[in-house]
Amino acid sequence: MNVLAKEVARRPTGYASALRRVLAAERLKLRGTLALWMCLVAPTLVVTVVVLQLLVSTQRGPPLSPTDAWERLSLGVLGLWAFLMVPLYITLQAALLAALEHGSHQWRRLLALPIPRSAHYMSKLLALATMMLAAQVLITVLIPLGGLVLMAFKPGFGIAGAPPWTLLLTTSAGTFVATWLLLALHTWLALRWQSFAVACGVGMGATVMGFLIGQSADFGPWYPWSLPMQMLSSSESKGTVLALSALGGLLVTALGAWNFARRDHD
């Protein structure tokens, strides 16, 4: 509360100025928090798990070609990331961001400041999107490092030469865009209900349901929690998935900000 009060000591002159001040305060509040550490821990954990699995697995048949070996590593990491970790990561990060105010019952005092209410909502969404982007960039960088580990300790796997940067960058970019609807949904859920358990419970339950729904060619491309994993499929629905995530994210953001600005806060 004191951080933001200092930021608005000079009354903002417009919405953009107000949003910048709220974002600056958000950045200060996040220093040293679990939410910030998760940007590093989550992608590192996924890469480590896949690399260890490949190190201890028994190699059968001839070594893979360098291209196939890189593709197996890359898609293995990005598949686990998009299928399981991304929905859980967004769920946890949104809940942790909201808990900064929910836990200490700061909303009533924050909303009394001369700042548009929707600016507080947008700051949470933008902070969540930034942490998702940071994690996605980090996992893209860590995959080649995982390849170097396999080169050194399991040369028989077949990895050699340069990483498949085109595959990594296009898949990672698509995965990030495919999270926009999820980011908007979980920002609204986390800010709408004070209970940490509600925000996390909905996300975990929806993720588990996504294990089945995401494998359906009919329903997978429409289910928000399975949209990121659709970027790893060879289907022609990727354009539909990206459009749904982008447009759905905008719609949910508008509705969430409107609801946040109108309702009472404890």
Secondary structure, DSSP 8 states (H G I E B T S, - for coil): -HHHHHHTSS--SSHHHHHHHHHHHHHHHHTT-HHHHHHHHHHHHHHHHHHHHHHHS---SS---HHHHHHHHHHHHHHHIIIIIHHHHHHHHHHHHHHHHHTTT-HHHHTTSSS-HHHHHHHHHHHHHHHHHHHHHHHHHHHHHHHHHHHHH-GGG---SS--HHHHHHHHHHHHHTTHHHHHHHHHHHHH---HHHHHHHHHHHHHHHHHHTT-TTTGGG-GGGTGGGGGS-STTHHHHHHHHHHHHHHHHHHHHHHHHHS---
